Amino acid sequence: MTFNKIKFYYFSGTGNTLLVVNKMKETFEAKGVVVELHRIEKAGSIEIDPDCVLGLAFPVACQGTYPFVWDFIEALPETHGVSVFMVDTLGAFSGGVVGPARKILKDKGYNPLGAREISMPDNFFLSKNDPTRNETKKALGLKKAEKYAMDILTGKSSWKRIPVISDLVSRISLGKTTWKVLRKLFKLKIDTTKCIKCGLCAKLCPVQNIEMKEYPQFQDKCVICMRCISFCPKHAIFKGKDNHVFYSAVAAEDLIEEV
């Protein structure tokens, strides 16, 4: 396939997706393709350029993805054949995002070029959160991202859909009840003896769930994206009785700087 420009919209929680996006961007640009990066959580209303390929990237969450990412995909305008590809990052498995996203986009008139899921380190299975293992897994994931970008350029990528099953699985992440239950199970807390009141957690939150007062206060909109808990400079945010040092793939500034 021949194209000259990509508008790549992404959301990254702990930074894995941003690493994949940057690797794909580097690969595309090496072949002369111009790539614009845009953050999904800051995108607002989208105008589709018919001369550009649309790229979508985000983490898997609850076998699908985060509600605001679903909202972004659902809100994309209808087109007449604009090409689109997607990539997601995951720690274990999904089942409810590749097929349903394809159906939404196809129904809107997009031409699905390809979808790829790339395994990267995660923060949910902390017993496996070994630095050496994480680096190995990350390096393998980035090789897959580079190959996927080349597959898109050479027309070798595909975007398959398993009807019914994937649609049923997608209901997990699409359901409001799922996130209400998760917020109760994954209740975040602040260790005020460690917190330095820097406000970084509030800046990082993609859904404005954290309000800075004397200390950060959590509202009832959390989507468990792991940004606040992963990037707190003093590890002052924790869940339950756990107070682990969590994995992060990039610097916090990489997730909030303008692109």
C-alpha positions as YAML, in Angstrom:
chain: A
units: angstrom
residues:
- id: 1
  name: MET
  ca: [0.00, 0.00, 0.00]
- id: 2
  name: THR
  ca: [1.21, 3.52, -0.81]
- id: 3
  name: PHE
  ca: [0.48, 6.47, 1.46]
- id: 4
  name: ASN
  ca: [2.35, 9.57, 2.57]
- id: 5
  name: LYS
  ca: [0.90, 10.60, 5.93]
- id: 6
  name: ILE
  ca: [-0.47, 9.03, 9.10]
- id: 7
  name: LYS
  ca: [-2.40, 10.66, 11.93]
- id: 8
  name: PHE
  ca: [-1.68, 8.40, 14.87]
- id: 9
  name: TYR
  ca: [-3.99, 8.74, 17.89]
- id: 10
  name: TYR
  ca: [-2.89, 6.98, 21.06]
- id: 11
  name: PHE
  ca: [-3.39, 6.61, 24.78]
- id: 12
  name: SER
  ca: [-0.68, 5.17, 26.98]
- id: 13
  name: GLY
  ca: [-1.03, 4.23, 30.63]
- id: 14
  name: THR
  ca: [2.33, 3.09, 31.97]
- id: 15
  name: GLY
  ca: [4.10, 4.03, 28.73]
- id: 16
  name: ASN
  ca: [4.11, 0.72, 26.87]
- id: 17
  name: THR
  ca: [1.79, 1.94, 24.14]
- id: 18
  name: LEU
  ca: [3.85, 5.11, 23.67]
- id: 19
  name: LEU
  ca: [6.98, 3.01, 23.17]
- id: 20
  name: VAL
  ca: [5.19, 0.95, 20.52]
- id: 21
  name: VAL
  ca: [3.81, 4.06, 18.82]
- id: 22
  name: ASN
  ca: [7.24, 5.69, 18.73]
- id: 23
  name: LYS
  ca: [8.83, 2.55, 17.28]
- id: 24
  name: MET
  ca: [6.16, 2.37, 14.58]
- id: 25
  name: LYS
  ca: [6.57, 6.10, 13.89]
- id: 26
  name: GLU
  ca: [10.32, 5.65, 13.52]
- id: 27
  name: THR
  ca: [9.76, 2.76, 11.09]
- id: 28
  name: PHE
  ca: [7.21, 4.66, 9.02]
- id: 29
  name: GLU
  ca: [9.36, 7.78, 8.85]
- id: 30
  name: ALA
  ca: [12.37, 5.76, 7.73]
- id: 31
  name: LYS
  ca: [10.28, 4.90, 4.67]
- id: 32
  name: GLY
  ca: [9.35, 8.52, 3.99]
- id: 33
  name: VAL
  ca: [5.92, 8.59, 5.63]
- id: 34
  name: VAL
  ca: [5.02, 11.67, 7.68]
- id: 35
  name: VAL
  ca: [3.55, 10.74, 11.07]
- id: 36
  name: GLU
  ca: [1.59, 13.06, 13.36]
- id: 37
  name: LEU
  ca: [1.05, 11.92, 16.95]
- id: 38
  name: HIS
  ca: [-2.07, 12.93, 18.90]
- id: 39
  name: ARG
  ca: [-3.12, 11.92, 22.40]
- id: 40
  name: ILE
  ca: [-6.62, 10.43, 22.58]
- id: 41
  name: GLU
  ca: [-7.37, 11.97, 25.97]
- id: 42
  name: LYS
  ca: [-6.63, 15.44, 24.56]
- id: 43
  name: ALA
  ca: [-8.04, 15.00, 21.07]
- id: 44
  name: GLY
  ca: [-11.51, 16.55, 21.41]
- id: 45
  name: SER
  ca: [-13.54, 16.46, 18.21]
- id: 46
  name: ILE
  ca: [-11.76, 14.83, 15.27]
- id: 47
  name: GLU
  ca: [-11.68, 15.94, 11.67]
- id: 48
  name: ILE
  ca: [-10.62, 13.18, 9.31]
- id: 49
  name: ASP
  ca: [-8.23, 14.04, 6.49]
- id: 50
  name: PRO
  ca: [-9.15, 11.81, 3.51]
- id: 51
  name: ASP
  ca: [-5.52, 11.90, 2.36]
- id: 52
  name: CYS
  ca: [-4.21, 10.49, 5.64]
- id: 53
  name: VAL
  ca: [-4.19, 7.01, 7.12]
- id: 54
  name: LEU
  ca: [-5.64, 6.88, 10.62]
- id: 55
  name: GLY
  ca: [-3.72, 5.01, 13.33]
- id: 56
  name: LEU
  ca: [-5.15, 3.99, 16.72]
- id: 57
  name: ALA
  ca: [-3.14, 2.71, 19.68]
- id: 58
  name: PHE
  ca: [-4.12, 1.98, 23.27]
- id: 59
  name: PRO
  ca: [-3.75, -0.58, 26.08]
- id: 60
  name: VAL
  ca: [-6.10, -3.49, 26.64]
- id: 61
  name: ALA
  ca: [-8.23, -3.19, 29.77]
- id: 62
  name: CYS
  ca: [-10.85, -5.69, 30.97]
- id: 63
  name: GLN
  ca: [-10.42, -7.73, 27.78]
- id: 64
  name: GLY
  ca: [-11.35, -4.58, 25.83]
- id: 65
  name: THR
  ca: [-10.12, -1.08, 26.52]
- id: 66
  name: TYR
  ca: [-10.94, 1.96, 28.64]
- id: 67
  name: PRO
  ca: [-14.38, 3.61, 28.36]
- id: 68
  name: PHE
  ca: [-12.95, 6.92, 27.10]
- id: 69
  name: VAL
  ca: [-11.07, 5.08, 24.35]
- id: 70
  name: TRP
  ca: [-14.29, 3.33, 23.29]
- id: 71
  name: ASP
  ca: [-15.98, 6.75, 23.33]
- id: 72
  name: PHE
  ca: [-13.23, 8.14, 21.09]
- id: 73
  name: ILE
  ca: [-13.64, 5.33, 18.56]
- id: 74
  name: GLU
  ca: [-17.43, 5.64, 18.63]
- id: 75
  name: ALA
  ca: [-17.18, 9.42, 18.08]
- id: 76
  name: LEU
  ca: [-14.97, 9.21, 14.99]
- id: 77
  name: PRO
  ca: [-16.76, 10.74, 11.99]
- id: 78
  name: GLU
  ca: [-18.04, 8.65, 9.12]
- id: 79
  name: THR
  ca: [-15.82, 8.42, 6.06]
- id: 80
  name: HIS
  ca: [-15.77, 6.95, 2.57]
- id: 81
  name: GLY
  ca: [-12.85, 4.55, 2.61]
- id: 82
  name: VAL
  ca: [-10.25, 6.25, 4.82]
- id: 83
  name: SER
  ca: [-7.73, 3.56, 5.78]
- id: 84
  name: VAL
  ca: [-7.20, 2.75, 9.46]
- id: 85
  name: PHE
  ca: [-4.99, 0.45, 11.51]
- id: 86
  name: MET
  ca: [-4.86, -0.26, 15.23]
- id: 87
  name: VAL
  ca: [-2.39, -1.67, 17.72]
- id: 88
  name: ASP
  ca: [-2.93, -2.48, 21.37]
- id: 89
  name: THR
  ca: [-0.61, -3.46, 24.18]
- id: 90
  name: LEU
  ca: [-1.50, -6.06, 26.76]
- id: 91
  name: GLY
  ca: [-0.07, -8.05, 29.63]
- id: 92
  name: ALA
  ca: [-2.13, -11.20, 29.25]
- id: 93
  name: PHE
  ca: [-5.05, -11.51, 26.82]
- id: 94
  name: SER
  ca: [-7.95, -9.55, 25.34]
- id: 95
  name: GLY
  ca: [-10.65, -11.01, 23.10]
- id: 96
  name: GLY
  ca: [-13.03, -8.08, 23.19]
- id: 97
  name: VAL
  ca: [-11.40, -5.22, 21.31]
- id: 98
  name: VAL
  ca: [-9.94, -6.17, 17.91]
- id: 99
  name: GLY
  ca: [-13.17, -7.48, 16.40]
- id: 100
  name: PRO
  ca: [-15.57, -4.95, 17.92]
- id: 101
  name: ALA
  ca: [-13.32, -2.00, 16.99]
- id: 102
  name: ARG
  ca: [-13.17, -3.29, 13.41]
- id: 103
  name: LYS
  ca: [-16.96, -3.51, 13.25]
- id: 104
  name: ILE
  ca: [-17.43, 0.04, 14.55]
- id: 105
  name: LEU
  ca: [-14.92, 1.46, 12.09]
- id: 106
  name: LYS
  ca: [-16.13, -0.61, 9.15]
- id: 107
  name: ASP
  ca: [-19.70, 0.53, 9.78]
- id: 108
  name: LYS
  ca: [-18.44, 4.13, 9.71]
- id: 109
  name: GLY
  ca: [-16.93, 3.65, 6.27]
- id: 110
  name: TYR
  ca: [-13.28, 3.07, 7.17]
- id: 111
  name: ASN
  ca: [-11.01, 0.62, 5.38]
- id: 112
  name: PRO
  ca: [-9.39, -1.62, 8.06]
- id: 113
  name: LEU
  ca: [-5.73, -2.22, 7.17]
- id: 114
  name: GLY
  ca: [-4.60, -4.24, 10.14]
- id: 115
  name: ALA
  ca: [-4.70, -4.85, 13.87]
- id: 116
  name: ARG
  ca: [-1.97, -6.21, 16.09]
- id: 117
  name: GLU
  ca: [-1.77, -7.00, 19.80]
- id: 118
  name: ILE
  ca: [1.65, -6.68, 21.39]
- id: 119
  name: SER
  ca: [2.53, -8.19, 24.75]
- id: 120
  name: MET
  ca: [4.42, -5.86, 27.08]
- id: 121
  name: PRO
  ca: [5.25, -5.77, 30.83]
- id: 122
  name: ASP
  ca: [2.33, -5.03, 33.15]
- id: 123
  name: ASN
  ca: [1.56, -4.00, 36.72]
- id: 124
  name: PHE
  ca: [-1.25, -6.39, 37.54]
- id: 125
  name: PHE
  ca: [0.87, -9.52, 37.95]
- id: 126
  name: LEU
  ca: [3.47, -8.07, 40.31]
- id: 127
  name: SER
  ca: [4.96, -11.48, 41.07]
- id: 128
  name: LYS
  ca: [6.26, -11.45, 37.48]
- id: 129
  name: ASN
  ca: [7.43, -7.82, 37.62]
- id: 130
  name: ASP
  ca: [11.13, -8.58, 37.30]
- id: 131
  name: PRO
  ca: [13.28, -5.82, 35.69]
- id: 132
  name: THR
  ca: [15.30, -8.23, 33.53]
- id: 133
  name: ARG
  ca: [12.18, -10.03, 32.38]
- id: 134
  name: ASN
  ca: [10.49, -6.69, 31.68]
- id: 135
  name: GLU
  ca: [13.36, -5.48, 29.49]
- id: 136
  name: THR
  ca: [13.37, -8.73, 27.51]
- id: 137
  name: LYS
  ca: [9.62, -8.60, 27.00]
- id: 138
  name: LYS
  ca: [9.77, -4.92, 26.04]
- id: 139
  name: ALA
  ca: [12.50, -5.51, 23.47]
- id: 140
  name: LEU
  ca: [10.51, -8.35, 21.90]
- id: 141
  name: GLY
  ca: [7.40, -6.17, 21.82]
- id: 142
  name: LEU
  ca: [9.22, -3.37, 20.02]
- id: 143
  name: LYS
  ca: [10.54, -5.80, 17.40]
- id: 144
  name: LYS
  ca: [6.94, -6.87, 16.79]
- id: 145
  name: ALA
  ca: [5.91, -3.21, 16.51]
- id: 146
  name: GLU
  ca: [8.59, -2.58, 13.90]
- id: 147
  name: LYS
  ca: [7.53, -5.63, 11.90]
- id: 148
  name: TYR
  ca: [3.88, -4.63, 12.13]
- id: 149
  name: ALA
  ca: [4.66, -1.18, 10.73]
- id: 150
  name: MET
  ca: [6.48, -2.79, 7.82]
- id: 151
  name: ASP
  ca: [3.57, -5.19, 7.27]
- id: 152
  name: ILE
  ca: [1.23, -2.19, 7.00]
- id: 153
  name: LEU
  ca: [3.51, -0.51, 4.48]
- id: 154
  name: THR
  ca: [3.82, -3.65, 2.37]
- id: 155
  name: GLY
  ca: [0.17, -4.65, 2.53]
- id: 156
  name: LYS
  ca: [0.81, -7.78, 4.61]
- id: 157
  name: SER
  ca: [-1.19, -6.75, 7.68]
- id: 158
  name: SER
  ca: [-4.69, -8.04, 8.40]
- id: 159
  name: TRP
  ca: [-7.55, -7.22, 10.73]
- id: 160
  name: LYS
  ca: [-9.71, -10.23, 11.45]
- id: 161
  name: ARG
  ca: [-12.90, -10.43, 13.42]
- id: 162
  name: ILE
  ca: [-14.55, -13.32, 15.26]
- id: 163
  name: PRO
  ca: [-18.27, -12.42, 15.29]
- id: 164
  name: VAL
  ca: [-20.45, -13.01, 18.35]
- id: 165
  name: ILE
  ca: [-17.66, -14.19, 20.68]
- id: 166
  name: SER
  ca: [-15.60, -11.00, 20.54]
- id: 167
  name: ASP
  ca: [-18.77, -8.91, 20.68]
- id: 168
  name: LEU
  ca: [-19.83, -10.70, 23.86]
- id: 169
  name: VAL
  ca: [-16.39, -10.31, 25.45]
- id: 170
  name: SER
  ca: [-16.37, -6.59, 24.60]
- id: 171
  name: ARG
  ca: [-19.35, -6.08, 26.91]
- id: 172
  name: ILE
  ca: [-17.02, -6.52, 29.88]
- id: 173
  name: SER
  ca: [-15.11, -3.31, 29.18]
- id: 174
  name: LEU
  ca: [-18.17, -1.54, 27.74]
- id: 175
  name: GLY
  ca: [-20.28, -2.12, 30.83]
- id: 176
  name: LYS
  ca: [-20.48, 0.63, 33.46]
- id: 177
  name: THR
  ca: [-20.93, -1.98, 36.19]
- id: 178
  name: THR
  ca: [-17.51, -3.47, 35.41]
- id: 179
  name: TRP
  ca: [-15.75, -0.22, 36.19]
- id: 180
  name: LYS
  ca: [-17.80, 0.41, 39.32]
- id: 181
  name: VAL
  ca: [-16.80, -3.01, 40.66]
- id: 182
  name: LEU
  ca: [-13.16, -2.44, 39.73]
- id: 183
  name: ARG
  ca: [-13.09, 0.90, 41.52]
- id: 184
  name: LYS
  ca: [-14.21, -0.85, 44.68]
- id: 185
  name: LEU
  ca: [-11.71, -3.68, 44.29]
- id: 186
  name: PHE
  ca: [-8.85, -1.42, 43.18]
- id: 187
  name: LYS
  ca: [-9.35, 1.40, 45.65]
- id: 188
  name: LEU
  ca: [-6.48, 3.85, 45.57]
- id: 189
  name: LYS
  ca: [-5.10, 5.43, 48.73]
- id: 190
  name: ILE
  ca: [-2.56, 8.12, 49.60]
- id: 191
  name: ASP
  ca: [0.28, 7.71, 52.06]
- id: 192
  name: THR
  ca: [0.38, 11.28, 53.36]
- id: 193
  name: THR
  ca: [3.76, 10.66, 55.01]
- id: 194
  name: LYS
  ca: [5.28, 10.19, 51.54]
- id: 195
  name: CYS
  ca: [3.20, 12.55, 49.39]
- id: 196
  name: ILE
  ca: [5.04, 15.76, 48.44]
- id: 197
  name: LYS
  ca: [1.89, 17.40, 46.97]
- id: 198
  name: CYS
  ca: [3.51, 17.80, 43.55]
- id: 199
  name: GLY
  ca: [0.22, 17.33, 41.67]
- id: 200
  name: LEU
  ca: [1.78, 15.06, 39.04]
- id: 201
  name: CYS
  ca: [-0.90, 12.42, 39.56]
- id: 202
  name: ALA
  ca: [-3.66, 14.94, 38.78]
- id: 203
  name: LYS
  ca: [-1.84, 16.09, 35.63]
- id: 204
  name: LEU
  ca: [-1.44, 12.51, 34.44]
- id: 205
  name: CYS
  ca: [-5.01, 11.35, 35.03]
- id: 206
  name: PRO
  ca: [-6.79, 11.05, 31.65]
- id: 207
  name: VAL
  ca: [-10.30, 11.31, 33.13]
- id: 208
  name: GLN
  ca: [-9.76, 14.09, 35.70]
- id: 209
  name: ASN
  ca: [-10.39, 11.69, 38.57]
- id: 210
  name: ILE
  ca: [-7.85, 13.32, 40.90]
- id: 211
  name: GLU
  ca: [-8.45, 16.66, 42.57]
- id: 212
  name: MET
  ca: [-5.56, 18.39, 44.30]
- id: 213
  name: LYS
  ca: [-6.44, 19.79, 47.71]
- id: 214
  name: GLU
  ca: [-4.09, 19.46, 50.65]
- id: 215
  name: TYR
  ca: [-3.41, 16.00, 49.25]
- id: 216
  name: PRO
  ca: [-4.72, 14.30, 46.10]
- id: 217
  name: GLN
  ca: [-8.35, 13.26, 46.39]
- id: 218
  name: PHE
  ca: [-9.82, 10.51, 44.21]
- id: 219
  name: GLN
  ca: [-13.26, 10.93, 42.71]
- id: 220
  name: ASP
  ca: [-15.45, 8.15, 41.30]
- id: 221
  name: LYS
  ca: [-14.29, 8.12, 37.66]
- id: 222
  name: CYS
  ca: [-11.10, 6.02, 37.88]
- id: 223
  name: VAL
  ca: [-10.49, 3.63, 34.97]
- id: 224
  name: ILE
  ca: [-7.48, 1.88, 36.56]
- id: 225
  name: CYS
  ca: [-5.07, 3.09, 33.87]
- id: 226
  name: MET
  ca: [-2.20, 2.86, 36.41]
- id: 227
  name: ARG
  ca: [-0.69, 6.24, 35.56]
- id: 228
  name: CYS
  ca: [-0.91, 7.80, 39.01]
- id: 229
  name: ILE
  ca: [0.29, 4.74, 40.87]
- id: 230
  name: SER
  ca: [3.09, 4.01, 38.38]
- id: 231
  name: PHE
  ca: [4.56, 7.50, 38.15]
- id: 232
  name: CYS
  ca: [4.20, 8.89, 41.68]
- id: 233
  name: PRO
  ca: [7.78, 10.06, 42.41]
- id: 234
  name: LYS
  ca: [7.53, 9.01, 46.07]
- id: 235
  name: HIS
  ca: [5.39, 5.89, 45.60]
- id: 236
  name: ALA
  ca: [2.79, 7.50, 47.82]
- id: 237
  name: ILE
  ca: [-0.20, 6.07, 45.94]
- id: 238
  name: PHE
  ca: [-1.15, 2.48, 46.60]
- id: 239
  name: LYS
  ca: [-4.09, 0.08, 46.46]
- id: 240
  name: GLY
  ca: [-5.47, -1.92, 49.36]
- id: 241
  name: LYS
  ca: [-2.69, -2.84, 51.73]
- id: 242
  name: ASP
  ca: [-0.11, -3.08, 48.97]
- id: 243
  name: ASN
  ca: [2.62, -0.50, 48.60]
- id: 244
  name: HIS
  ca: [4.70, -1.80, 45.71]
- id: 245
  name: VAL
  ca: [7.06, 0.04, 43.40]
- id: 246
  name: PHE
  ca: [5.28, -0.25, 40.05]
- id: 247
  name: TYR
  ca: [6.65, -0.62, 36.54]
- id: 248
  name: SER
  ca: [6.71, 2.33, 34.14]
- id: 249
  name: ALA
  ca: [8.08, 2.34, 30.59]
- id: 250
  name: VAL
  ca: [8.72, 6.06, 30.02]
- id: 251
  name: ALA
  ca: [9.16, 9.27, 31.97]
- id: 252
  name: ALA
  ca: [5.98, 10.88, 33.28]
- id: 253
  name: GLU
  ca: [6.72, 14.00, 31.22]
- id: 254
  name: ASP
  ca: [6.48, 11.93, 28.03]
- id: 255
  name: LEU
  ca: [2.80, 11.32, 28.75]
- id: 256
  name: ILE
  ca: [1.81, 14.91, 29.44]
- id: 257
  name: GLU
  ca: [4.01, 16.99, 27.12]
- id: 258
  name: GLU
  ca: [2.41, 18.45, 24.04]
- id: 259
  name: VAL
  ca: [2.94, 16.42, 20.87]
...
